[in-house]
């Protein structure tokens, strides 16, 4: 994957997530679809919480990378694209109970992604970010952080689709 493909993938994951979140009726955004699940609003808040520190991390302190720039991409993919695995979110990105405002979430997500995309388009992605270590992995390069953004949003877009199907089916059953 080169920078152009990365930007295309960022655009696609943004569209996929936004389109799906927008497909919910506003009242459905705060409906718990099944026991133990987050609501659509909580998934969106979680994505925002996870991505909100990314621009700061990408633009923070960096150093020349002394290893392959994408070394940890397979690890990130194996974690976030394994849809059979269930994970507990780290405490600092666990969403609130809400209620969540769909329009505010959509606007915040779009704004956050615009900033991430700008950085992805303009900055040297081979540098290692040294301000924040990815939990249980290592310090990541800018390239690896952006791969996390992609994989994490793919995972949660899938989760959001599942929630949408459950919530919609519940309403149709009434």
Rosetta blueprint (number, residue, H / E / L):
1 X L
2 X L
3 X H
4 X H
5 X H
6 X H
7 X H
8 X H
9 X H
10 X H
11 X H
12 X H
13 X H
14 X H
15 X H
16 X H
17 X H
18 X H
19 X H
20 X H
21 X H
22 X H
23 X H
24 X L
25 X L
26 X H
27 X H
28 X H
29 X H
30 X H
31 X L
32 X L
33 X L
34 X L
35 X L
36 X L
37 X L
38 X L
39 X L
40 X H
41 X H
42 X H
43 X H
44 X H
45 X H
46 X H
47 X H
48 X H
49 X H
50 X H
51 X H
52 X H
53 X L
54 X H
55 X H
56 X H
57 X H
58 X H
59 X H
60 X L
61 X L
62 X E
63 X E
64 X L
65 X L
66 X L
67 X L
68 X L
69 X L
70 X L
71 X L
72 X L
73 X H
74 X H
75 X H
76 X H
77 X H
78 X H
79 X H
80 X H
81 X L
82 X L
83 X L
84 X L
85 X L
86 X L
87 X L
88 X L
89 X L
90 X L
91 X H
92 X H
93 X H
94 X L
95 X L
96 X L
97 X L
98 X L
99 X L
100 X L
101 X L
102 X H
103 X H
104 X H
105 X H
106 X H
107 X H
108 X H
109 X H
110 X H
111 X H
112 X H
113 X H
114 X H
115 X H
116 X H
117 X H
118 X H
119 X H
120 X H
121 X H
122 X H
123 X L
124 X L
125 X L
126 X L
127 X L
128 X E
129 X E
130 X L
131 X L
132 X L
133 X L
134 X L
135 X L
136 X L
137 X L
138 X L
139 X L
140 X L
141 X E
142 X H
143 X H
144 X H
145 X H
146 X H
147 X H
148 X H
149 X H
150 X H
151 X H
152 X H
153 X H
154 X H
155 X H
156 X H
157 X H
158 X H
159 X H
160 X H
161 X H
162 X H
163 X H
164 X H
165 X H
166 X H
167 X H
168 X H
169 X H
170 X H
171 X H
172 X H
173 X H
174 X L
